[in-house]
Amino acid sequence: MDDYPLLNLFWTMLWFFLWIMWLFLLFKVVMDIFRDHELGGWGKAGWLVFCIVLPYLGVLVYVIARGTGMGKRDAKQAKENEAALRAYIRDAAGSGDGSGGSSAGSSGSGVDELARLAELKEKGILTDEEFEKAKSRVLA
């Protein structure tokens, strides 16, 4: 153990951590290159070749040159994902009762459905109006 002092171990861990962070950034840059609809095919190919041939410099230059747009595209993607999730939950809450309530007829599934709706309302996913509509469908 005397051949590898503790300080060298810390330096090795630091460099390994920085390398992993760079890999994450490289994958994020490559994903952003393909996600950008404003960038043409030759532009995408050029950035990709630059990031592959000179990886450290390519990633650094890409983040400096296109980092603002990269953040905007991430935010837009997150908003689209959240809107899709909310739409799916609203559809499931609205149409989930039509098939289960009429054929099952058991009070256990109705109670479970009401509990699920109350939880969605508490989280702010359903509005008061949507909650009341869904509740009236479950109770009908």
C-alpha positions, 0 to 999 in steps of 0.5 A: 500500500505504500506504493500508492499514497492516499493523495494519489488515490484521491487524484485518480478518483477525481480524474475518473469522476471528471471523465464520467462527467465528460462522457455524460456531456458527450452523450447529451451533446450527441443527443442534442445534435440529433434533436435539433430541427433547425440544424440541417443534415450537413450541420449535424454531420459536421458537428458529429464528426467534430465531436468524434474526431476531436472529442474534448474540443468538439464538446467544449466548442458545441457547448459554448456555441450552442449551449443556450439553444441546448437548454431551451430544447431541453426545457421544451422537451420537458414541457412536452413530456409533462403535457403528454403525461397530463393528457394521458392521466386525464384520458385514463381518469375520464375513460377508465370508469366507462369500461370498469364501472358497468361490467364489474359493479363491485364497490371495491373498484369504485373506492379504489378509483375515487382514491386514485382521483383524490390523489391526482387532485391533491397533486394538482394534476386534475382540476376541481372541475375534472375531479367532480366530473370523474367522481360523478362518473364513478358514483353513477 
